Amino acid sequence: MRQRKHPEQGYRTCLGVLRLAKPFGRDRLDAACARALTINAHTYSSLHSILKNGLDRQPRTRATDEPAITHPNIRGAGYFH
């Protein structure tokens, strides 16, 4: 609500988020909110997208320090220094 220019806009967003519990259930909404907070997605549309695509049910994978693929043509960050 603090990110909105007018408090009424944030209030309406909160009502929309709470209304998502009706079609998706409270447990899924809680899981989606936790996931949205970890990825800094603070909008109604982001939360609705998480629920619609079932991302709240999937475990979140952590990024690794290793490259996504290994190939001889990939030089890496140390090459350019």
Order of alpha helices (4+ residues) and beta strands (2+ residues): alpha-alpha-alpha-alpha
